[in-house]
C-alpha cells in the first residue's frame, strides 16, 4: 500500500512519519518531491517509478504551491492531509524555522527574532492546500486533533492495516519551548 501524508509546514508531519519509519513493514520517504536533492533517494524520479521492498510505502510531503503532487496522489492508495488550526503558533514556528534554519530542534519563541520576516509565502501555502486538498474529498486531520485529541487512532482506522497498533505515538516532544521564567536567587 502507498500512503501519502501531504501536510502544511509546522503541522507535525515529520513526527507522524517517524512513527511509521520505526515499523519494519514501512519504507518512509521524507519530502522526495519538495527536497529532491536529498542523497538518500533517487533525484527527480517520477513517483510512478519509486521502488520499495517492504509491505508499505509512506511518503511525507510538505505542500508548496509551486509543485505538482498529482502523480504522487495518483499512485497513493491512501492520502492524509495534515493541517493546523492554530495559525498564529504555526506561523510563528514557520517564521522562526525559516529565519534560523532550525526545522527540527527545540527553540524558544522570541518575538523580535521574527518581526521582520515575511509571511506572504506561508500564507500562499495555507491558501493553496485549502483550495487544492482541504476542500476536496480527502482524509484530513488537524495538528490539534492528532496531538491533543487522540486523532492518531483515526489515522490507524482510516489506513485499516491490521498489524498497526496505537502505541508509542508521538515520538519526541514539541519543538517550541515557552520562554522560561527567570527567577532570582538573590
C-alpha positions as a Markdown table, in Angstrom:
| # | Residue | x | y | z |
|---|---|---|---|---|
| 1 | Unk | 0.0 | 0.0 | 0.0 |
| 2 | Unk | 1.2 | 3.5 | -0.8 |
| 3 | Unk | 0.3 | 6.2 | 1.8 |
| 4 | Unk | 0.9 | 9.9 | 1.3 |
| 5 | Unk | 1.0 | 12.5 | 4.1 |
| 6 | Unk | 0.6 | 15.8 | 2.4 |
| 7 | Unk | 1.0 | 18.5 | 5.0 |
| 8 | Unk | 1.3 | 22.1 | 5.8 |
| 9 | Unk | 4.6 | 23.1 | 7.2 |
| 10 | Unk | 4.9 | 23.0 | 11.0 |
| 11 | Unk | 1.9 | 20.7 | 11.4 |
| 12 | Unk | 3.6 | 17.7 | 13.0 |
| 13 | Unk | 4.1 | 15.7 | 9.8 |
| 14 | Unk | 7.7 | 14.6 | 10.5 |
| 15 | Unk | 6.8 | 13.2 | 13.9 |
| 16 | Unk | 3.9 | 11.4 | 12.3 |
| 17 | Unk | 6.1 | 9.9 | 9.5 |
| 18 | Unk | 8.7 | 8.9 | 12.1 |
| 19 | Unk | 6.2 | 6.7 | 13.8 |
| 20 | Unk | 5.8 | 4.7 | 10.6 |
| 21 | Unk | 9.6 | 4.8 | 10.0 |
| 22 | Unk | 10.1 | 2.6 | 13.1 |
| 23 | Unk | 7.7 | 0.0 | 11.8 |
| 24 | Unk | 9.6 | -2.7 | 9.7 |
| 25 | Unk | 6.7 | -3.0 | 7.3 |
| 26 | Unk | 7.2 | 0.5 | 6.0 |
| 27 | Unk | 9.6 | 2.3 | 3.8 |
| 28 | Unk | 9.3 | 6.0 | 4.6 |
| 29 | Unk | 10.4 | 8.8 | 2.2 |
| 30 | Unk | 10.7 | 12.3 | 3.6 |
| 31 | Unk | 9.9 | 15.0 | 1.1 |
| 32 | Unk | 11.3 | 13.4 | -2.1 |
| 33 | Unk | 9.4 | 16.0 | -4.2 |
| 34 | Unk | 9.9 | 19.2 | -2.2 |
| 35 | Unk | 13.6 | 18.2 | -1.4 |
| 36 | Unk | 14.7 | 16.1 | -4.4 |
| 37 | Unk | 18.4 | 16.7 | -3.8 |
| 38 | Unk | 18.5 | 14.6 | -0.6 |
| 39 | Unk | 21.0 | 11.9 | -1.3 |
| 40 | Unk | 19.0 | 9.1 | 0.3 |
| 41 | Unk | 16.6 | 8.8 | -2.6 |
| 42 | Unk | 16.6 | 9.0 | -6.4 |
| 43 | Unk | 16.8 | 12.5 | -7.6 |
| 44 | Unk | 13.8 | 13.8 | -9.5 |
| 45 | Unk | 12.4 | 10.3 | -10.4 |
| 46 | Unk | 8.7 | 10.1 | -11.1 |
| 47 | Unk | 6.7 | 8.7 | -8.2 |
| 48 | Unk | 5.4 | 6.1 | -10.6 |
| 49 | Unk | 8.9 | 4.6 | -10.7 |
| 50 | Unk | 9.6 | 4.5 | -7.0 |
| 51 | Unk | 10.6 | 1.1 | -5.6 |
| 52 | Unk | 10.3 | -0.3 | -2.1 |
| 53 | Unk | 10.8 | -3.7 | -0.6 |
| 54 | Unk | 8.5 | -3.5 | 2.4 |
| 55 | Unk | 4.8 | -4.1 | 2.6 |
| 56 | Unk | 4.0 | -0.4 | 2.5 |
| 57 | Unk | 5.5 | 2.9 | 1.3 |
| 58 | Unk | 4.8 | 6.1 | 3.2 |
| 59 | Unk | 5.6 | 9.4 | 1.6 |
| 60 | Unk | 5.7 | 12.5 | 3.7 |
| 61 | Unk | 5.5 | 15.7 | 1.7 |
| 62 | Unk | 5.1 | 19.4 | 2.6 |
| 63 | Unk | 2.7 | 21.2 | 0.3 |
| 64 | Unk | 4.2 | 24.0 | -1.8 |
| 65 | Unk | 2.0 | 25.9 | -4.2 |
| 66 | Unk | 4.6 | 25.8 | -7.0 |
| 67 | Unk | 4.8 | 22.0 | -7.1 |
| 68 | Unk | 2.6 | 19.4 | -8.7 |
| 69 | Unk | 1.7 | 16.5 | -6.4 |
| 70 | Unk | -0.8 | 14.8 | -8.9 |
| 71 | Unk | 1.5 | 11.9 | -9.7 |
| 72 | Unk | 2.1 | 11.1 | -6.1 |
| 73 | Unk | -1.7 | 11.4 | -5.3 |
| 74 | Unk | -2.4 | 9.1 | -8.3 |
| 75 | Unk | -0.1 | 6.3 | -7.0 |
| 76 | Unk | -1.4 | 6.6 | -3.5 |
| 77 | Unk | -3.9 | 4.1 | -2.0 |
| 78 | Unk | -4.5 | 6.4 | 1.0 |
| 79 | Unk | -3.9 | 10.2 | 1.3 |
| 80 | Unk | -3.7 | 12.0 | 4.6 |
| 81 | Unk | -4.0 | 15.8 | 4.6 |
| 82 | Unk | -2.4 | 17.3 | 7.7 |
| 83 | Unk | -3.1 | 20.9 | 8.6 |
| 84 | Unk | -3.0 | 23.2 | 11.6 |
| 85 | Unk | -5.9 | 25.2 | 13.0 |
| 86 | Unk | -3.8 | 27.5 | 15.3 |
| 87 | Unk | -2.5 | 29.7 | 12.5 |
| 88 | Unk | -0.7 | 32.1 | 14.9 |
| 89 | Unk | 1.5 | 29.5 | 16.5 |
| 90 | Unk | 2.0 | 27.7 | 13.2 |
| 91 | Unk | 3.1 | 31.0 | 11.5 |
| 92 | Unk | 5.4 | 31.8 | 14.4 |
| 93 | Unk | 7.0 | 28.4 | 14.1 |
| 94 | Unk | 7.4 | 28.7 | 10.4 |
| 95 | Unk | 8.9 | 32.2 | 10.6 |
| 96 | Unk | 11.3 | 31.1 | 13.3 |
| 97 | Unk | 12.4 | 28.0 | 11.4 |
| 98 | Unk | 12.8 | 30.0 | 8.2 |
| 99 | Unk | 14.9 | 32.7 | 9.9 |
| 100 | Unk | 17.1 | 30.3 | 11.9 |
| 101 | Unk | 17.1 | 27.3 | 9.6 |
| 102 | Unk | 16.2 | 25.2 | 12.6 |
| 103 | Unk | 13.4 | 22.9 | 11.3 |
| 104 | Unk | 13.7 | 20.0 | 13.8 |
| 105 | Unk | 15.2 | 21.1 | 17.1 |
| 106 | Unk | 13.9 | 22.8 | 20.2 |
| 107 | Unk | 13.5 | 26.6 | 20.1 |
| 108 | Unk | 12.3 | 29.4 | 22.3 |
| 109 | Unk | 9.9 | 31.9 | 20.8 |
| 110 | Unk | 11.3 | 35.4 | 20.6 |
| 111 | Unk | 9.0 | 38.0 | 19.0 |
| 112 | Unk | 11.9 | 40.2 | 18.0 |
| 113 | Unk | 13.6 | 37.4 | 16.0 |
| 114 | Unk | 10.7 | 37.1 | 13.5 |
| 115 | Unk | 9.2 | 40.6 | 13.4 |
| 116 | Unk | 10.8 | 41.5 | 10.1 |
| 117 | Unk | 10.2 | 38.1 | 8.4 |
| 118 | Unk | 7.8 | 38.0 | 5.5 |
| 119 | Unk | 4.8 | 35.6 | 5.9 |
| 120 | Unk | 3.4 | 36.1 | 2.4 |
| 121 | Unk | 4.8 | 32.8 | 1.1 |
| 122 | Unk | 3.5 | 31.0 | 4.1 |
| 123 | Unk | 0.0 | 32.4 | 3.6 |
| 124 | Unk | 0.2 | 31.2 | 0.0 |
| 125 | Unk | 0.9 | 27.7 | 1.3 |
| 126 | Unk | -2.1 | 27.8 | 3.6 |
| 127 | Unk | -4.3 | 29.1 | 0.9 |
| 128 | Unk | -3.1 | 26.5 | -1.7 |
| 129 | Unk | -3.5 | 23.5 | 0.5 |
| 130 | Unk | -7.0 | 24.6 | 1.5 |
| 131 | Unk | -8.1 | 25.2 | -2.1 |
| 132 | Unk | -6.5 | 22.1 | -3.6 |
| 133 | Unk | -6.9 | 19.5 | -0.8 |
| 134 | Unk | -8.8 | 20.6 | 2.3 |
| 135 | Unk | -11.9 | 21.5 | 0.3 |
| 136 | Unk | -11.8 | 18.1 | -1.5 |
| 137 | Unk | -12.7 | 14.6 | -0.6 |
| 138 | Unk | -9.5 | 13.5 | 1.2 |
| 139 | Unk | -9.0 | 12.2 | 4.7 |
| 140 | Unk | -8.0 | 15.3 | 6.7 |
| 141 | Unk | -6.8 | 15.7 | 10.3 |
| 142 | Unk | -5.5 | 18.8 | 12.1 |
| 143 | Unk | -2.4 | 19.0 | 14.2 |
| 144 | Unk | -4.6 | 19.8 | 17.2 |
| 145 | Unk | -6.8 | 16.7 | 16.8 |
| 146 | Unk | -3.8 | 14.5 | 16.1 |
| 147 | Unk | -1.7 | 15.6 | 19.1 |
| 148 | Unk | -4.3 | 16.7 | 21.6 |
| 149 | Unk | -7.4 | 14.5 | 21.0 |
| 150 | Unk | -6.0 | 11.1 | 20.1 |
| 151 | Unk | -6.6 | 11.6 | 16.4 |
| 152 | Unk | -3.8 | 9.1 | 15.8 |
| 153 | Unk | -6.4 | 6.3 | 16.2 |
| 154 | Unk | -8.5 | 7.9 | 13.5 |
| 155 | Unk | -5.5 | 7.7 | 11.1 |
| 156 | Unk | -5.0 | 4.0 | 12.0 |
| 157 | Unk | -8.7 | 3.3 | 11.5 |
| 158 | Unk | -8.5 | 5.1 | 8.1 |
| 159 | Unk | -5.5 | 3.1 | 7.0 |
| 160 | Unk | -7.1 | -0.2 | 8.1 |
| 161 | Unk | -3.8 | -2.1 | 8.3 |
| 162 | Unk | -4.1 | -5.0 | 10.8 |
| 163 | Unk | -0.6 | -5.0 | 12.1 |
| 164 | Unk | -0.6 | -1.4 | 13.2 |
| 165 | Unk | -1.3 | -0.7 | 16.9 |
| 166 | Unk | -1.8 | 2.6 | 18.6 |
| 167 | Unk | 1.4 | 2.5 | 20.6 |
| 168 | Unk | 4.2 | 5.0 | 21.3 |
| 169 | Unk | 2.8 | 8.0 | 19.5 |
| 170 | Unk | 4.0 | 10.7 | 19.3 |
| 171 | Unk | 7.8 | 10.3 | 19.2 |
| 172 | Unk | 9.7 | 13.2 | 20.7 |
| 173 | Unk | 8.3 | 16.4 | 22.0 |
| 174 | Unk | 7.1 | 19.8 | 20.7 |
| 175 | Unk | 9.9 | 21.9 | 19.3 |
| 176 | Unk | 8.6 | 25.1 | 20.7 |
| 177 | Unk | 9.6 | 25.8 | 24.3 |
| 178 | Unk | 7.9 | 28.5 | 26.2 |
| 179 | Unk | 10.3 | 31.1 | 27.5 |
| 180 | Unk | 11.4 | 30.0 | 30.9 |
| 181 | Unk | 10.6 | 32.3 | 33.8 |
| 182 | Unk | 13.8 | 33.8 | 35.2 |
| 183 | Unk | 13.9 | 33.8 | 39.0 |
| 184 | Unk | 16.5 | 35.3 | 41.1 |
| 185 | Unk | 18.1 | 33.6 | 44.0 |
| 186 | Unk | 19.3 | 36.8 | 45.4 |
